[in-house]
């Protein structure tokens, strides 16, 4: 069975420290695929923003939209600091989100993060 769609605010980048695109979606997996295919947005396609470098999940779309609007008012330095706090290597998180690669944000010794990701994964499982 398919995973439940992820309501999220996200940032895509053209490359590490490159152009940053901030967006909101009701289905992060599908939206990430759109960015990879150049269909994410005109801005993202023009600047080749197709690396998912940061995302934050929400239970409600209204909360996600509010967060996106807030982030869009941030300056570039603040956005880069937010990305680097959670993804210091600017790794593409999309393969891990799809389950085709390990999450680059998790280090082997990082048990707390591993537990958080397991809890997050359980939220994405279909209802019984």
C-alpha positions in Angstrom: 0.0 0.0 0.0 1.2 3.5 -0.7 2.4 5.9 1.9 0.1 8.7 3.1 0.9 12.0 1.2 3.2 14.3 3.2 1.9 17.8 3.8 5.1 19.8 3.9 7.0 23.1 3.4 10.2 22.3 1.5 13.3 23.9 0.0 14.8 22.7 -3.3 18.3 23.9 -4.4 20.1 24.0 -7.7 23.3 22.8 -6.0 24.8 23.1 -2.5 24.7 26.9 -1.6 23.0 27.6 -5.0 19.6 29.0 -5.8 16.9 28.1 -3.2 13.2 27.6 -4.0 10.7 27.4 -1.1 7.3 25.8 -1.6 4.4 24.1 0.1 2.6 20.9 -1.0 0.1 18.4 0.1 2.2 15.5 -1.4 5.9 15.9 -1.0 6.8 12.7 -2.9 4.8 13.7 -6.0 5.9 17.4 -5.8 9.6 16.3 -5.6 9.1 14.2 -8.7 7.7 17.2 -10.5 10.8 19.3 -9.6 13.1 16.5 -10.8 11.2 16.5 -14.1 11.3 20.3 -14.5 7.6 20.7 -13.8 7.8 22.0 -10.2 7.4 25.7 -11.0 8.7 28.1 -13.6 11.2 29.5 -11.2 12.5 26.1 -10.1 12.7 24.8 -13.6 14.5 28.0 -14.8 17.2 27.7 -12.1 17.2 23.9 -12.0 16.1 23.7 -8.4 15.7 19.9 -8.2 17.6 18.9 -5.0 15.3 18.5 -2.0 17.6 19.9 0.8 15.1 20.7 3.6 11.5 19.9 4.5 9.2 20.2 7.5 6.0 18.2 7.8 2.6 19.4 9.0 -0.7 17.8 9.9 -2.7 20.7 8.5 -2.3 22.5 5.2 -3.2 25.9 6.8 -0.2 25.5 9.2 2.1 24.6 6.3 1.0 27.6 4.2 1.6 29.9 7.2 5.1 28.5 7.6 5.8 28.9 3.9 4.8 32.5 3.9 7.0 33.1 6.9 10.0 31.4 5.3 9.6 33.4 2.1 10.1 36.6 4.1 13.4 35.3 5.5 16.6 36.4 3.9 18.9 34.0 2.1 21.3 33.7 5.0 18.6 32.5 7.4 17.3 29.9 4.9 20.9 28.6 4.4 21.4 28.3 8.2 18.1 26.4 8.5 19.2 24.0 5.8 22.7 23.6 7.3 21.4 22.9 10.8 19.5 19.8 9.6 21.4 18.9 6.4 25.0 20.3 6.7 26.2 18.5 3.6 23.3 19.8 1.5 22.5 16.2 0.5 19.5 15.5 -1.7 16.9 14.1 0.7 14.5 12.9 -2.0 15.9 9.4 -2.5 15.7 8.8 1.3 12.1 10.1 1.3 11.3 7.6 -1.4 12.9 4.8 0.6 15.5 4.1 -2.1 18.5 5.4 -0.1 19.4 5.9 3.6 18.7 9.3 5.1 21.9 11.3 4.8 20.9 13.4 7.9 21.2 10.3 10.1 24.6 9.2 11.4 25.0 5.7 12.7 25.5 7.0 16.3 22.4 9.2 16.1 19.9 7.0 17.9 17.5 9.9 18.8 17.2 10.9 15.1 16.7 7.3 14.1 13.8 7.0 16.6 12.3 10.2 15.4 12.5 9.0 11.8 10.9 5.7 12.7 8.0 7.5 14.4 7.7 9.7 11.3 7.6 6.7 9.1 4.8 5.2 11.2 2.7 8.3 10.6 3.1 7.7 6.9 1.8 4.1 7.0 -1.7 3.6 5.8 -4.5 3.3 8.3 -5.3 -0.4 9.2 
